[in-house]
Amino acid sequence: MQKVIFLDFDGVLNSGDNSRAISQLLSDESEMQRISIAGFEFDERCVRWLTYIINSTGAKIVISSSWRLNYTLEEMRAIWAHFDLPGELIDYTPFIENEFDIFEDAEIRPVERGREIQRWIDNNRIDKYCIIDDDFD
């Protein structure tokens, strides 16, 4: 039985209050340069909750975060390993470019993340899934 978590990062693994605290603590520029690798700003509390969810469900992670546009899956796995983050990263959701949604008020917006997740679900066999995101799309 394949269980999947579609995981966002900004606002989910790195919280605003944690980012502000890191900025205060690392006001020394040389220290900031020493650790300026993606992932260092992940909030320990949020990572613990993710660990709990993965340990409880055995789910694998599909990254739906916009970070997927900046890092290859192999690079994200290296970041995951470097910070000893929980779970197995198995894929990214597709980035749907040049498709737009038209809303009742005639507003046109790029395809939302939910449609990218739906496309991944349509193209893969999974039994259960969960979306962890701080946005409603």
C-alpha positions as CSV (number, residue, x, y, z in Angstrom):
1,M,0.0,0.0,0.0
2,Q,1.6,3.3,-1.2
3,K,1.0,6.3,1.0
4,V,2.2,9.7,-0.1
5,I,2.6,13.1,1.6
6,F,2.6,16.1,-0.8
7,L,4.9,18.4,1.1
8,D,5.3,22.2,0.9
9,F,8.2,23.8,2.7
10,D,7.7,27.5,3.0
11,G,5.3,28.1,5.9
12,V,5.3,24.4,6.7
13,L,8.8,23.3,7.5
14,N,10.2,26.8,7.9
15,S,8.1,29.1,10.0
16,G,8.2,32.9,10.1
17,D,9.1,33.0,13.8
18,N,11.9,30.5,13.3
19,S,13.3,32.5,10.3
20,R,13.2,35.7,12.4
21,A,15.0,34.0,15.3
22,I,17.7,32.7,13.0
23,S,18.2,36.1,11.5
24,Q,18.7,37.5,15.0
25,L,21.0,34.8,16.2
26,L,23.1,34.8,13.0
27,S,23.7,38.5,12.7
28,D,27.4,37.8,12.2
29,E,27.7,37.6,8.4
30,S,30.6,35.1,8.5
31,E,28.5,32.7,10.4
32,M,25.6,33.1,8.0
33,Q,27.8,32.4,5.0
34,R,29.2,29.3,6.8
35,I,25.8,27.7,7.0
36,S,24.0,29.2,4.0
37,I,22.7,25.9,2.6
38,A,19.1,25.3,1.8
39,G,17.3,23.6,4.6
40,F,19.1,25.2,7.6
41,E,16.2,27.3,8.3
42,F,13.8,24.4,8.8
43,D,12.0,24.7,12.1
44,E,13.0,21.9,14.5
45,R,9.4,21.7,15.8
46,C,7.9,21.3,12.3
47,V,10.5,18.7,11.4
48,R,9.5,16.7,14.6
49,W,5.9,16.8,13.6
50,L,6.8,15.6,10.1
51,T,8.9,12.8,11.7
52,Y,5.9,11.8,13.8
53,I,3.6,11.7,10.8
54,I,6.0,9.6,8.7
55,N,6.7,7.2,11.5
56,S,3.0,6.8,12.2
57,T,2.0,6.3,8.5
58,G,5.0,5.0,6.6
59,A,4.2,7.6,3.9
60,K,6.8,8.6,1.3
61,I,7.3,12.3,0.3
62,V,6.4,13.9,-3.0
63,I,7.7,17.5,-3.0
64,S,5.1,20.0,-4.0
65,S,7.0,23.0,-2.7
66,S,8.2,25.7,-5.1
67,W,11.7,24.6,-4.1
68,R,11.3,21.9,-6.7
69,L,11.9,24.6,-9.3
70,N,15.4,25.5,-7.9
71,Y,16.8,22.0,-6.9
72,T,16.9,18.7,-8.7
73,L,15.5,15.7,-6.8
74,E,19.1,14.5,-6.3
75,E,20.0,17.9,-4.8
76,M,17.0,17.8,-2.5
77,R,17.9,14.3,-1.4
78,A,21.4,15.6,-0.5
79,I,19.9,18.4,1.5
80,W,17.6,16.0,3.2
81,A,20.5,13.7,4.1
82,H,22.7,16.6,5.2
83,F,20.1,17.7,7.8
84,D,19.0,14.2,8.6
85,L,15.4,15.0,7.7
86,P,12.7,12.3,8.0
87,G,11.2,10.2,5.3
88,E,12.1,9.3,1.7
89,L,11.8,11.8,-1.1
90,I,10.4,9.9,-4.0
91,D,9.4,12.6,-6.5
92,Y,8.3,16.1,-7.4
93,T,4.9,17.2,-8.5
94,P,4.9,18.4,-12.1
95,F,5.3,22.1,-12.7
96,I,2.4,23.0,-15.1
97,E,3.7,25.9,-17.2
98,N,1.6,27.8,-19.7
99,E,-1.7,26.6,-18.4
100,F,-4.1,29.0,-16.8
101,D,-7.4,28.8,-14.8
102,I,-10.2,31.2,-15.6
103,F,-12.4,32.2,-12.7
104,E,-16.0,33.5,-12.5
105,D,-14.8,37.1,-12.3
106,A,-12.8,36.5,-15.5
107,E,-9.6,36.6,-13.6
108,I,-6.9,34.5,-15.2
109,R,-4.2,32.9,-12.9
110,P,-1.5,30.3,-13.4
111,V,-2.5,26.7,-12.5
112,E,-2.6,26.2,-8.8
113,R,-0.6,23.7,-6.9
114,G,-3.6,21.5,-6.3
115,R,-3.9,20.8,-10.0
116,E,-0.2,19.9,-10.1
117,I,-0.9,17.5,-7.2
118,Q,-3.9,16.1,-9.0
119,R,-1.9,15.5,-12.2
120,W,0.7,13.6,-10.1
121,I,-2.0,11.4,-8.6
122,D,-3.6,10.8,-12.0
123,N,-0.2,9.5,-13.3
124,N,0.8,7.4,-10.3
125,R,-0.7,4.5,-8.3
126,I,-1.2,5.4,-4.7
127,D,-3.6,4.2,-2.1
128,K,-3.7,7.1,0.3
129,Y,-2.3,10.6,0.3
130,C,-2.1,13.7,2.5
131,I,-1.3,17.3,1.5
132,I,0.7,19.4,4.0
133,D,0.6,23.0,2.8
134,D,0.0,26.4,4.4
135,D,-2.0,27.6,1.4
136,F,-5.5,26.6,0.2
137,D,-4.7,26.1,-3.5
